[in-house]
Amino acid sequence: MSRAIDAKAVRPELEVRDLVAVIVMTMATVHPDDPHGADRRRYLALLAEGLRPSPATLPPPSSHEVPGFPAHGR
């Protein structure tokens, strides 16, 4: 994550736990009625766009710790 942030490939405020949540959200779009993955590709593209640098910053995350991830860490 730090390398992607340093390369300005993702938002500077992005945290590892954000990426984990995005992966879980993407997996939730997999369903048997879409055998060719059109929905999965569409929603992954929408989610990935939100990871890219933007003039608008994300709202801060909650202060609770997610098991295995620091509350505010890259």
All heavy atoms as a GROMACS GRO file, in nm:
protein
  562
    1MET      N    1   0.082  -0.117   0.000
    1MET     CA    2   0.000   0.000   0.000
    1MET      C    3   0.088   0.125   0.000
    1MET      O    4   0.061   0.219  -0.074
    1MET     CB    5  -0.092  -0.001   0.122
    1MET     CG    6  -0.189   0.112   0.124
    1MET     SD    7  -0.316   0.106   0.000
    1MET     CE    8  -0.412  -0.028   0.059
    2SER      N    9   0.192   0.125   0.081
    2SER     CA   10   0.281   0.241   0.088
    2SER      C   11   0.344   0.272  -0.048
    2SER      O   12   0.353   0.388  -0.086
    2SER     CB   13   0.392   0.218   0.191
    2SER     OG   14   0.338   0.210   0.320
    3ARG      N   15   0.383   0.168  -0.119
    3ARG     CA   16   0.443   0.190  -0.252
    3ARG      C   17   0.343   0.251  -0.348
    3ARG      O   18   0.376   0.340  -0.426
    3ARG     CB   19   0.501   0.060  -0.306
    3ARG     CG   20   0.626   0.019  -0.232
    3ARG     CD   21   0.687  -0.111  -0.273
    3ARG     NE   22   0.668  -0.149  -0.410
    3ARG     CZ   23   0.689  -0.270  -0.457
    3ARG    NH1   24   0.728  -0.365  -0.375
    3ARG    NH2   25   0.672  -0.298  -0.584
    4ALA      N   26   0.219   0.204  -0.344
    4ALA     CA   27   0.115   0.259  -0.432
    4ALA      C   28   0.086   0.404  -0.397
    4ALA      O   29   0.067   0.488  -0.485
    4ALA     CB   30  -0.011   0.175  -0.424
    5ILE      N   31   0.084   0.435  -0.268
    5ILE     CA   32   0.061   0.573  -0.224
    5ILE      C   33   0.177   0.661  -0.267
    5ILE      O   34   0.158   0.769  -0.323
    5ILE     CB   35   0.038   0.580  -0.072
    5ILE    CG1   36  -0.098   0.515  -0.037
    5ILE    CG2   37   0.045   0.723  -0.021
    5ILE    CD1   38  -0.121   0.494   0.111
    6ASP      N   39   0.300   0.613  -0.244
    6ASP     CA   40   0.418   0.691  -0.281
    6ASP      C   41   0.424   0.714  -0.433
    6ASP      O   42   0.471   0.818  -0.478
    6ASP     CB   43   0.546   0.621  -0.233
    6ASP     CG   44   0.558   0.620  -0.082
    6ASP    OD1   45   0.485   0.698  -0.014
    6ASP    OD2   46   0.638   0.539  -0.030
    7ALA      N   47   0.376   0.618  -0.511
    7ALA     CA   48   0.375   0.630  -0.657
    7ALA      C   49   0.256   0.712  -0.706
    7ALA      O   50   0.238   0.732  -0.826
    7ALA     CB   51   0.373   0.491  -0.721
    8LYS      N   52   0.173   0.759  -0.612
    8LYS     CA   53   0.052   0.836  -0.644
    8LYS      C   54  -0.046   0.759  -0.732
    8LYS      O   55  -0.118   0.816  -0.813
    8LYS     CB   56   0.089   0.971  -0.706
    8LYS     CG   57   0.172   1.057  -0.612
    8LYS     CD   58   0.196   1.193  -0.668
    8LYS     CE   59   0.279   1.284  -0.583
    8LYS     NZ   60   0.317   1.253  -0.452
    9ALA      N   61  -0.047   0.627  -0.713
    9ALA     CA   62  -0.139   0.540  -0.787
    9ALA      C   63  -0.273   0.526  -0.715
    9ALA      O   64  -0.372   0.490  -0.777
    9ALA     CB   65  -0.077   0.402  -0.807
   10VAL      N   66  -0.273   0.555  -0.585
   10VAL     CA   67  -0.396   0.548  -0.505
   10VAL      C   68  -0.402   0.671  -0.415
   10VAL      O   69  -0.304   0.742  -0.397
   10VAL     CB   70  -0.405   0.420  -0.419
   10VAL    CG1   71  -0.409   0.295  -0.506
   10VAL    CG2   72  -0.290   0.412  -0.320
   11ARG      N   73  -0.518   0.692  -0.358
   11ARG     CA   74  -0.538   0.805  -0.266
   11ARG      C   75  -0.439   0.799  -0.150
   11ARG      O   76  -0.416   0.691  -0.095
   11ARG     CB   77  -0.679   0.799  -0.207
   11ARG     CG   78  -0.790   0.818  -0.306
   11ARG     CD   79  -0.923   0.788  -0.235
   11ARG     NE   80  -1.033   0.826  -0.317
   11ARG     CZ   81  -1.090   0.948  -0.314
   11ARG    NH1   82  -1.045   1.038  -0.231
   11ARG    NH2   83  -1.189   0.976  -0.394
   12PRO      N   84  -0.387   0.912  -0.108
   12PRO     CA   85  -0.291   0.910   0.004
   12PRO      C   86  -0.353   0.871   0.137
   12PRO      O   87  -0.284   0.822   0.226
   12PRO     CB   88  -0.237   1.055   0.008
   12PRO     CG   89  -0.339   1.136  -0.062
   12PRO     CD   90  -0.406   1.045  -0.162
   13GLU      N   91  -0.484   0.889   0.153
   13GLU     CA   92  -0.548   0.855   0.279
   13GLU      C   93  -0.597   0.710   0.283
   13GLU      O   94  -0.655   0.666   0.382
   13GLU     CB   95  -0.663   0.952   0.311
   13GLU     CG   96  -0.784   0.938   0.221
   13GLU     CD   97  -0.781   1.021   0.092
   13GLU    OE1   98  -0.673   1.060   0.046
   13GLU    OE2   99  -0.889   1.045   0.036
   14LEU      N  100  -0.572   0.635   0.176
   14LEU     CA  101  -0.617   0.496   0.169
   14LEU      C  102  -0.543   0.410   0.272
   14LEU      O  103  -0.424   0.427   0.294
   14LEU     CB  104  -0.592   0.441   0.029
   14LEU     CG  105  -0.665   0.313  -0.007
   14LEU    CD1  106  -0.816   0.337  -0.011
   14LEU    CD2  107  -0.617   0.263  -0.141
   15GLU      N  108  -0.617   0.321   0.334
   15GLU     CA  109  -0.560   0.230   0.434
   15GLU      C  110  -0.579   0.086   0.388
   15GLU      O  111  -0.668   0.058   0.306
   15GLU     CB  112  -0.628   0.250   0.569
   15GLU     CG  113  -0.608   0.390   0.625
   15GLU     CD  114  -0.671   0.409   0.762
   15GLU    OE1  115  -0.723   0.311   0.820
   15GLU    OE2  116  -0.666   0.522   0.811
   16VAL      N  117  -0.501  -0.004   0.441
   16VAL     CA  118  -0.511  -0.146   0.406
   16VAL      C  119  -0.652  -0.197   0.430
   16VAL      O  120  -0.708  -0.267   0.348
   16VAL     CB  121  -0.407  -0.230   0.484
   16VAL    CG1  122  -0.430  -0.378   0.461
   16VAL    CG2  123  -0.266  -0.191   0.441
   17ARG      N  124  -0.711  -0.158   0.541
   17ARG     CA  125  -0.845  -0.207   0.571
   17ARG      C  126  -0.947  -0.158   0.469
   17ARG      O  127  -1.047  -0.224   0.445
   17ARG     CB  128  -0.886  -0.172   0.714
   17ARG     CG  129  -0.915  -0.028   0.738
   17ARG     CD  130  -0.931  -0.002   0.885
   17ARG     NE  131  -1.038   0.094   0.909
   17ARG     CZ  132  -1.078   0.127   1.029
   17ARG    NH1  133  -1.023   0.071   1.136
   17ARG    NH2  134  -1.173   0.214   1.045
   18ASP      N  135  -0.922  -0.042   0.404
   18ASP     CA  136  -1.009   0.004   0.296
   18ASP      C  137  -1.003  -0.093   0.178
   18ASP      O  138  -1.105  -0.128   0.120
   18ASP     CB  139  -0.968   0.143   0.247
   18ASP     CG  140  -0.977   0.250   0.355
   18ASP    OD1  141  -1.068   0.241   0.440
   18ASP    OD2  142  -0.893   0.342   0.352
   19LEU      N  143  -0.883  -0.134   0.145
   19LEU     CA  144  -0.865  -0.227   0.034
   19LEU      C  145  -0.931  -0.361   0.063
   19LEU      O  146  -0.996  -0.420  -0.023
   19LEU     CB  147  -0.716  -0.246   0.004
   19LEU     CG  148  -0.682  -0.321  -0.122
   19LEU    CD1  149  -0.747  -0.258  -0.245
   19LEU    CD2  150  -0.532  -0.327  -0.140
   20VAL      N  151  -0.920  -0.409   0.185
   20VAL     CA  152  -0.986  -0.534   0.224
   20VAL      C  153  -1.137  -0.520   0.208
   20VAL      O  154  -1.203  -0.609   0.153
   20VAL     CB  155  -0.949  -0.573   0.370
   20VAL    CG1  156  -1.032  -0.690   0.418
   20VAL    CG2  157  -0.800  -0.605   0.380
   21ALA      N  158  -1.193  -0.409   0.250
   21ALA     CA  159  -1.337  -0.387   0.236
   21ALA      C  160  -1.379  -0.384   0.090
   21ALA      O  161  -1.482  -0.440   0.052
   21ALA     CB  162  -1.378  -0.257   0.305
   22VAL      N  163  -1.297  -0.322   0.004
   22VAL     CA  164  -1.327  -0.316  -0.139
   22VAL      C  165  -1.327  -0.457  -0.199
   22VAL      O  166  -1.414  -0.491  -0.280
   22VAL     CB  167  -1.226  -0.224  -0.211
   22VAL    CG1  168  -1.230  -0.241  -0.361
   22VAL    CG2  169  -1.253  -0.079  -0.174
   23ILE      N  170  -1.233  -0.539  -0.159
   23ILE     CA  171  -1.228  -0.677  -0.210
   23ILE      C  172  -1.353  -0.754  -0.167
   23ILE      O  173  -1.414  -0.824  -0.247
   23ILE     CB  174  -1.099  -0.747  -0.162
   23ILE    CG1  175  -0.978  -0.684  -0.232
   23ILE    CG2  176  -1.106  -0.898  -0.189
   23ILE    CD1  177  -0.845  -0.724  -0.174
   24VAL      N  178  -1.394  -0.738  -0.042
   24VAL     CA  179  -1.515  -0.805   0.007
   24VAL      C  180  -1.637  -0.756  -0.071
   24VAL      O  181  -1.722  -0.836  -0.113
   24VAL     CB  182  -1.533  -0.784   0.159
   24VAL    CG1  183  -1.669  -0.831   0.205
   24VAL    CG2  184  -1.422  -0.855   0.235
   25MET      N  185  -1.645  -0.625  -0.096
   25MET     CA  186  -1.758  -0.570  -0.172
   25MET      C  187  -1.760  -0.627  -0.314
   25MET      O  188  -1.867  -0.660  -0.367
   25MET     CB  189  -1.751  -0.418  -0.177
   25MET     CG  190  -1.789  -0.351  -0.047
   25MET     SD  191  -1.794  -0.171  -0.064
   25MET     CE  192  -1.630  -0.128  -0.009
   26THR      N  193  -1.643  -0.640  -0.374
   26THR     CA  194  -1.636  -0.695  -0.509
   26THR      C  195  -1.681  -0.840  -0.510
   26THR      O  196  -1.757  -0.882  -0.599
   26THR     CB  197  -1.493  -0.684  -0.565
   26THR    OG1  198  -1.454  -0.547  -0.564
   26THR    CG2  199  -1.485  -0.738  -0.706
   27MET      N  200  -1.640  -0.916  -0.412
   27MET     CA  201  -1.679  -1.057  -0.405
   27MET      C  202  -1.830  -1.072  -0.387
   27MET      O  203  -1.889  -1.170  -0.432
   27MET     CB  204  -1.604  -1.128  -0.293
   27MET     CG  205  -1.454  -1.136  -0.316
   27MET     SD  206  -1.408  -1.206  -0.476
   27MET     CE  207  -1.471  -1.370  -0.461
   28ALA      N  208  -1.893  -0.973  -0.324
   28ALA     CA  209  -2.038  -0.978  -0.304
   28ALA      C  210  -2.115  -0.965  -0.435
   28ALA      O  211  -2.233  -0.995  -0.441
   28ALA     CB  212  -2.081  -0.869  -0.207
   29THR      N  213  -2.048  -0.921  -0.542
   29THR     CA  214  -2.116  -0.905  -0.672
   29THR      C  215  -2.111  -1.032  -0.755
   29THR      O  216  -2.170  -1.036  -0.863
   29THR     CB  217  -2.053  -0.790  -0.754
   29THR    OG1  218  -1.920  -0.825  -0.791
   29THR    CG2  219  -2.056  -0.660  -0.676
   30VAL      N  220  -2.043  -1.136  -0.707
   30VAL     CA  221  -2.036  -1.262  -0.780
   30VAL      C  222  -2.165  -1.340  -0.755
   30VAL      O  223  -2.202  -1.364  -0.641
   30VAL     CB  224  -1.914  -1.346  -0.735
   30VAL    CG1  225  -1.912  -1.480  -0.803
   30VAL    CG2  226  -1.785  -1.269  -0.762
   31HIS      N  227  -2.234  -1.376  -0.863
   31HIS     CA  228  -2.357  -1.453  -0.847
   31HIS      C  229  -2.378  -1.541  -0.970
   31HIS      O  230  -2.329  -1.513  -1.080
   31HIS     CB  231  -2.478  -1.363  -0.821
   31HIS     CG  232  -2.499  -1.256  -0.924
   31HIS    ND1  233  -2.572  -1.276  -1.038
   31HIS    CD2  234  -2.454  -1.129  -0.930
   31HIS    CE1  235  -2.573  -1.165  -1.110
   31HIS    NE2  236  -2.502  -1.076  -1.047
   32PRO      N  237  -2.450  -1.652  -0.954
   32PRO     CA  238  -2.466  -1.750  -1.062
   32PRO      C  239  -2.543  -1.698  -1.184
   32PRO      O  240  -2.530  -1.753  -1.293
   32PRO     CB  241  -2.539  -1.867  -0.997
   32PRO     CG  242  -2.596  -1.814  -0.871
   32PRO     CD  243  -2.514  -1.696  -0.831
   33ASP      N  244  -2.622  -1.593  -1.167
   33ASP     CA  245  -2.697  -1.539  -1.281
   33ASP      C  246  -2.612  -1.453  -1.373
   33ASP      O  247  -2.662  -1.398  -1.472
   33ASP     CB  248  -2.816  -1.456  -1.231
   33ASP     CG  249  -2.919  -1.543  -1.160
   33ASP    OD1  250  -2.930  -1.663  -1.193
   33ASP    OD2  251  -2.989  -1.490  -1.072
   34ASP      N  252  -2.484  -1.439  -1.340
   34ASP     CA  253  -2.391  -1.360  -1.422
   34ASP      C  254  -2.266  -1.444  -1.450
   34ASP      O  255  -2.157  -1.414  -1.403
   34ASP     CB  256  -2.354  -1.231  -1.347
   34ASP     CG  257  -2.266  -1.138  -1.428
   34ASP    OD1  258  -2.264  -1.149  -1.553
   34ASP    OD2  259  -2.199  -1.053  -1.366
   35PRO      N  260  -2.282  -1.553  -1.528
   35PRO     CA  261  -2.170  -1.647  -1.547
   35PRO      C  262  -2.049  -1.586  -1.616
   35PRO      O  263  -1.938  -1.637  -1.601
   35PRO     CB  264  -2.232  -1.759  -1.630
   35PRO     CG  265  -2.347  -1.697  -1.699
   35PRO     CD  266  -2.399  -1.591  -1.605
   36HIS      N  267  -2.066  -1.479  -1.690
   36HIS     CA  268  -1.953  -1.417  -1.760
   36HIS      C  269  -1.890  -1.302  -1.681
   36HIS      O  270  -1.793  -1.242  -1.727
   36HIS     CB  271  -1.995  -1.371  -1.899
   36HIS     CG  272  -2.047  -1.483  -1.983
   36HIS    ND1  273  -1.967  -1.587  -2.029
   36HIS    CD2  274  -2.171  -1.512  -2.026
   36HIS    CE1  275  -2.040  -1.672  -2.096
   36HIS    NE2  276  -2.165  -1.630  -2.096
   37GLY      N  277  -1.945  -1.272  -1.564
   37GLY     CA  278  -1.885  -1.174  -1.474
   37GLY      C  279  -1.902  -1.029  -1.514
   37GLY      O  280  -1.824  -0.944  -1.472
   38ALA      N  281  -2.005  -0.996  -1.593
   38ALA     CA  282  -2.026  -0.856  -1.634
   38ALA      C  283  -2.045  -0.765  -1.514
   38ALA      O  284  -1.986  -0.657  -1.507
   38ALA     CB  285  -2.144  -0.846  -1.729
   39ASP      N  286  -2.129  -0.807  -1.420
   39ASP     CA  287  -2.152  -0.724  -1.301
   39ASP      C  288  -2.023  -0.711  -1.220
   39ASP      O  289  -1.987  -0.602  -1.175
   39ASP     CB  290  -2.261  -0.784  -1.212
   39ASP     CG  291  -2.400  -0.768  -1.270
   39ASP    OD1  292  -2.418  -0.685  -1.361
   39ASP    OD2  293  -2.490  -0.840  -1.224
   40ARG      N  294  -1.953  -0.820  -1.202
   40ARG     CA  295  -1.828  -0.817  -1.124
   40ARG      C  296  -1.729  -0.718  -1.187
   40ARG      O  297  -1.669  -0.636  -1.118
   40ARG     CB  298  -1.768  -0.957  -1.116
   40ARG     CG  299  -1.642  -0.965  -1.033
   40ARG     CD  300  -1.587  -1.107  -1.026
   40ARG     NE  301  -1.548  -1.156  -1.156
   40ARG     CZ  302  -1.610  -1.254  -1.223
   40ARG    NH1  303  -1.715  -1.314  -1.171
   40ARG    NH2  304  -1.568  -1.293  -1.340
   41ARG      N  305  -1.712  -0.721  -1.318
   41ARG     CA  306  -1.620  -0.628  -1.386
   41ARG      C  307  -1.667  -0.484  -1.370
   41ARG      O  308  -1.588  -0.394  -1.347
   41ARG     CB  309  -1.605  -0.665  -1.533
   41ARG     CG  310  -1.519  -0.788  -1.554
   41ARG     CD  311  -1.483  -0.808  -1.701
   41ARG     NE  312  -1.600  -0.818  -1.788
   41ARG     CZ  313  -1.671  -0.929  -1.807
   41ARG    NH1  314  -1.637  -1.040  -1.744
   41ARG    NH2  315  -1.775  -0.930  -1.888
   42ARG      N  316  -1.798  -0.463  -1.384
   42ARG     CA  317  -1.853  -0.326  -1.371
   42ARG      C  318  -1.828  -0.271  -1.232
   42ARG      O  319  -1.778  -0.160  -1.215
   42ARG     CB  320  -2.002  -0.327  -1.402
   42ARG     CG  321  -2.068  -0.192  -1.382
   42ARG     CD  322  -2.217  -0.198  -1.410
   42ARG     NE  323  -2.283  -0.075  -1.376
   42ARG     CZ  324  -2.286   0.034  -1.452
   42ARG    NH1  325  -2.224   0.035  -1.568
   42ARG    NH2  326  -2.350   0.143  -1.412
   43TYR      N  327  -1.863  -0.347  -1.129
   43TYR     CA  328  -1.850  -0.297  -0.993
   43TYR      C  329  -1.704  -0.287  -0.949
   43TYR      O  330  -1.668  -0.196  -0.874
   43TYR     CB  331  -1.933  -0.380  -0.896
   43TYR     CG  332  -2.080  -0.368  -0.929
   43TYR    CD1  333  -2.159  -0.481  -0.948
   43TYR    CD2  334  -2.140  -0.244  -0.947
   43TYR    CE1  335  -2.293  -0.470  -0.981
   43TYR    CE2  336  -2.274  -0.232  -0.980
   43TYR     CZ  337  -2.350  -0.345  -0.997
   43TYR     OH  338  -2.481  -0.333  -1.031
   44LEU      N  339  -1.620  -0.376  -0.997
   44LEU     CA  340  -1.477  -0.365  -0.967
   44LEU      C  341  -1.422  -0.236  -1.028
   44LEU      O  342  -1.345  -0.164  -0.964
   44LEU     CB  343  -1.400  -0.486  -1.019
   44LEU     CG  344  -1.250  -0.483  -0.994
   44LEU    CD1  345  -1.219  -0.469  -0.846
   44LEU    CD2  346  -1.185  -0.607  -1.051
   45ALA      N  347  -1.464  -0.202  -1.150
   45ALA     CA  348  -1.420  -0.078  -1.213
   45ALA      C  349  -1.468   0.044  -1.133
   45ALA      O  350  -1.392   0.139  -1.112
   45ALA     CB  351  -1.470  -0.070  -1.357
   46LEU      N  352  -1.592   0.041  -1.087
   46LEU     CA  353  -1.644   0.151  -1.006
   46LEU      C  354  -1.566   0.164  -0.874
   46LEU      O  355  -1.531   0.274  -0.832
   46LEU     CB  356  -1.792   0.129  -0.975
   46LEU     CG  357  -1.888   0.158  -1.089
   46LEU    CD1  358  -2.027   0.104  -1.056
   46LEU    CD2  359  -1.896   0.307  -1.116
   47LEU      N  360  -1.539   0.051  -0.810
   47LEU     CA  361  -1.464   0.054  -0.685
   47LEU      C  362  -1.321   0.101  -0.707
   47LEU      O  363  -1.269   0.182  -0.630
   47LEU     CB  364  -1.466  -0.084  -0.619
   47LEU     CG  365  -1.600  -0.128  -0.561
   47LEU    CD1  366  -1.598  -0.276  -0.526
   47LEU    CD2  367  -1.635  -0.044  -0.440
   48ALA      N  368  -1.257   0.053  -0.812
   48ALA     CA  369  -1.118   0.092  -0.840
   48ALA      C  370  -1.108   0.241  -0.867
   48ALA      O  371  -1.011   0.306  -0.826
   48ALA     CB  372  -1.064   0.011  -0.957
   49GLU      N  373  -1.207   0.296  -0.933
   49GLU     CA  374  -1.207   0.440  -0.960
   49GLU      C  375  -1.204   0.519  -0.829
   49GLU      O  376  -1.139   0.623  -0.819
   49GLU     CB  377  -1.329   0.479  -1.043
   49GLU     CG  378  -1.329   0.621  -1.088
   49GLU     CD  379  -1.211   0.659  -1.176
   49GLU    OE1  380  -1.164   0.575  -1.254
   49GLU    OE2  381  -1.165   0.775  -1.165
   50GLY      N  382  -1.271   0.468  -0.728
   50GLY     CA  383  -1.272   0.535  -0.598
   50GLY      C  384  -1.139   0.527  -0.524
   50GLY      O  385  -1.114   0.603  -0.431
   51LEU      N  386  -1.050   0.435  -0.564
   51LEU     CA  387  -0.919   0.423  -0.502
   51LEU      C  388  -0.819   0.523  -0.559
   51LEU      O  389  -0.720   0.554  -0.496
   51LEU     CB  390  -0.864   0.281  -0.521
   51LEU     CG  391  -0.946   0.166  -0.463
   51LEU    CD1  392  -0.883   0.033  -0.500
   51LEU    CD2  393  -0.959   0.180  -0.312
   52ARG      N  394  -0.847   0.569  -0.681
   52ARG     CA  395  -0.753   0.659  -0.749
   52ARG      C  396  -0.747   0.795  -0.679
   52ARG      O  397  -0.844   0.839  -0.617
   52ARG     CB  398  -0.795   0.677  -0.894
   52ARG     CG  399  -0.777   0.551  -0.973
   52ARG     CD  400  -0.788   0.576  -1.121
   52ARG     NE  401  -0.759   0.452  -1.192
   52ARG     CZ  402  -0.851   0.371  -1.241
   52ARG    NH1  403  -0.979   0.401  -1.229
   52ARG    NH2  404  -0.817   0.261  -1.302
   53PRO      N  405  -0.632   0.862  -0.693
   53PRO     CA  406  -0.620   0.996  -0.634
   53PRO      C  407  -0.732   1.088  -0.682
   53PRO      O  408  -0.776   1.080  -0.797
   53PRO     CB  409  -0.484   1.044  -0.683
   53PRO     CG  410  -0.407   0.919  -0.710
   53PRO     CD  411  -0.510   0.820  -0.760
   54SER      N  412  -0.775   1.175  -0.593
   54SER     CA  413  -0.885   1.266  -0.622
   54SER      C  414  -0.864   1.394  -0.541
   54SER      O  415  -0.808   1.389  -0.433
   54SER     CB  416  -1.017   1.200  -0.582
   54SER     OG  417  -1.123   1.292  -0.590
   55PRO      N  418  -0.910   1.507  -0.593
   55PRO     CA  419  -0.900   1.630  -0.514
   55PRO      C  420  -0.982   1.623  -0.385
   55PRO      O  421  -0.948   1.686  -0.286
   55PRO     CB  422  -0.954   1.739  -0.605
   55PRO     CG  423  -0.981   1.677  -0.737
   55PRO     CD  424  -0.967   1.529  -0.724
   56ALA      N  425  -1.090   1.545  -0.387
   56ALA     CA  426  -1.173   1.529  -0.267
   56ALA      C  427  -1.116   1.417  -0.182
   56ALA      O  428  -1.083   1.311  -0.232
   56ALA     CB  429  -1.316   1.496  -0.308
   57THR      N  430  -1.106   1.441  -0.052
   57THR     CA  431  -1.055   1.336   0.036
   57THR      C  432  -1.171   1.254   0.092
   57THR      O  433  -1.285   1.300   0.097
   57THR     CB  434  -0.974   1.394   0.153
   57THR    OG1  435  -1.056   1.483   0.226
   57THR    CG2  436  -0.851   1.466   0.105
   58LEU      N  437  -1.138   1.134   0.133
   58LEU     CA  438  -1.238   1.045   0.192
   58LEU      C  439  -1.271   1.091   0.334
   58LEU      O  440  -1.186   1.147   0.401
   58LEU     CB  441  -1.183   0.902   0.199
   58LEU     CG  442  -1.150   0.835   0.067
   58LEU    CD1  443  -1.078   0.703   0.094
   58LEU    CD2  444  -1.276   0.811  -0.013
   59PRO      N  445  -1.391   1.063   0.380
   59PRO     CA  446  -1.420   1.088   0.521
   59PRO      C  447  -1.328   0.999   0.606
   59PRO      O  448  -1.287   0.892   0.560
   59PRO     CB  449  -1.566   1.045   0.537
   59PRO     CG  450  -1.622   1.035   0.400
   59PRO     CD  451  -1.506   1.009   0.308
   60PRO      N  452  -1.295   1.039   0.727
   60PRO     CA  453  -1.207   0.957   0.810
   60PRO      C  454  -1.275   0.824   0.848
   60PRO      O  455  -1.397   0.819   0.862
   60PRO     CB  456  -1.180   1.042   0.932
   60PRO     CG  457  -1.292   1.140   0.936
   60PRO     CD  458  -1.338   1.160   0.795
   61PRO      N  459  -1.194   0.719   0.866
   61PRO     CA  460  -1.251   0.592   0.910
   61PRO      C  461  -1.288   0.598   1.058
   61PRO      O  462  -1.247   0.690   1.129
   61PRO     CB  463  -1.137   0.492   0.886
   61PRO     CG  464  -1.014   0.574   0.898
   61PRO     CD  465  -1.050   0.711   0.847
   62SER      N  466  -1.362   0.498   1.102
   62SER     CA  467  -1.394   0.491   1.244
   62SER      C  468  -1.266   0.464   1.323
   62SER      O  469  -1.165   0.424   1.266
   62SER     CB  470  -1.495   0.379   1.270
   62SER     OG  471  -1.434   0.253   1.252
   63SER      N  472  -1.272   0.483   1.450
   63SER     CA  473  -1.154   0.462   1.533
   63SER      C  474  -1.144   0.319   1.585
   63SER      O  475  -1.047   0.284   1.649
   63SER     CB  476  -1.153   0.560   1.650
   63SER     OG  477  -1.268   0.540   1.728
   64HIS      N  478  -1.245   0.236   1.556
   64HIS     CA  479  -1.238   0.098   1.606
   64HIS      C  480  -1.136   0.019   1.524
   64HIS      O  481  -1.113   0.046   1.408
   64HIS     CB  482  -1.375   0.031   1.604
   64HIS     CG  483  -1.408  -0.038   1.475
   64HIS    ND1  484  -1.452   0.031   1.364
   64HIS    CD2  485  -1.404  -0.168   1.440
   64HIS    CE1  486  -1.473  -0.055   1.266
   64HIS    NE2  487  -1.445  -0.175   1.309
   65GLU      N  488  -1.072  -0.075   1.590
   65GLU     CA  489  -0.972  -0.156   1.523
   65GLU      C  490  -1.035  -0.275   1.455
   65GLU      O  491  -1.123  -0.341   1.510
   65GLU     CB  492  -0.864  -0.203   1.622
   65GLU     CG  493  -0.739  -0.123   1.604
   65GLU     CD  494  -0.620  -0.180   1.675
   65GLU    OE1  495  -0.579  -0.294   1.644
   65GLU    OE2  496  -0.569  -0.108   1.761
   66VAL      N  497  -0.990  -0.301   1.335
   66VAL     CA  498  -1.031  -0.420   1.262
   66VAL      C  499  -0.925  -0.525   1.292
   66VAL      O  500  -0.806  -0.497   1.280
   66VAL     CB  501  -1.037  -0.391   1.110
   66VAL    CG1  502  -1.071  -0.515   1.032
   66VAL    CG2  503  -1.139  -0.281   1.083
   67PRO      N  504  -0.964  -0.644   1.335
   67PRO     CA  505  -0.864  -0.746   1.370
   67PRO      C  506  -0.762  -0.766   1.258
   67PRO      O  507  -0.798  -0.783   1.142
   67PRO     CB  508  -0.948  -0.872   1.391
   67PRO     CG  509  -1.083  -0.820   1.429
   67PRO     CD  510  -1.100  -0.692   1.351
   68GLY      N  511  -0.636  -0.755   1.294
   68GLY     CA  512  -0.528  -0.774   1.198
   68GLY      C  513  -0.483  -0.648   1.128
   68GLY      O  514  -0.386  -0.649   1.053
   69PHE      N  515  -0.552  -0.535   1.153
   69PHE     CA  516  -0.517  -0.410   1.087
   69PHE      C  517  -0.514  -0.299   1.190
   69PHE      O  518  -0.606  -0.285   1.269
   69PHE     CB  519  -0.620  -0.374   0.978
   69PHE     CG  520  -0.626  -0.476   0.870
   69PHE    CD1  521  -0.727  -0.571   0.871
   69PHE    CD2  522  -0.532  -0.481   0.770
   69PHE    CE1  523  -0.735  -0.668   0.772
   69PHE    CE2  524  -0.538  -0.576   0.670
   69PHE     CZ  525  -0.639  -0.670   0.671
   70PRO      N  526  -0.410  -0.215   1.186
   70PRO     CA  527  -0.409  -0.102   1.278
   70PRO      C  528  -0.522  -0.006   1.244
   70PRO      O  529  -0.569  -0.001   1.131
   70PRO     CB  530  -0.272  -0.037   1.254
   70PRO     CG  531  -0.225  -0.088   1.123
   70PRO     CD  532  -0.294  -0.220   1.100
   71ALA      N  533  -0.569   0.070   1.342
   71ALA     CA  534  -0.682   0.161   1.322
   71ALA      C  535  -0.654   0.263   1.213
   71ALA      O  536  -0.741   0.296   1.135
   71ALA     CB  537  -0.718   0.231   1.452
   72HIS      N  538  -0.534   0.313   1.205
   72HIS     CA  539  -0.500   0.412   1.102
   72HIS      C  540  -0.361   0.381   1.048
   72HIS      O  541  -0.264   0.438   1.093
   72HIS     CB  542  -0.503   0.554   1.158
   72HIS     CG  543  -0.641   0.595   1.201
   72HIS    ND1  544  -0.741   0.622   1.113
   72HIS    CD2  545  -0.694   0.607   1.324
   72HIS    CE1  546  -0.852   0.652   1.178
   72HIS    NE2  547  -0.826   0.643   1.308
   73GLY      N  548  -0.354   0.290   0.954
   73GLY     CA  549  -0.223   0.253   0.902
   73GLY      C  550  -0.225   0.224   0.755
   73GLY      O  551  -0.327   0.191   0.697
   74ARG      N  552  -0.110   0.244   0.694
   74ARG     CA  553  -0.094   0.214   0.552
   74ARG      C  554  -0.050   0.072   0.543
   74ARG      O  555  -0.043   0.004   0.458
   74ARG     CB  556   0.011   0.306   0.490
   74ARG     CG  557  -0.034   0.448   0.487
   74ARG     CD  558   0.068   0.552   0.455
   74ARG     NE  559   0.162   0.521   0.348
   74ARG     CZ  560   0.237   0.610   0.292
   74ARG    NH1  561   0.227   0.735   0.325
   74ARG    NH2  562   0.324   0.579   0.200
   0.00000   0.00000   0.00000
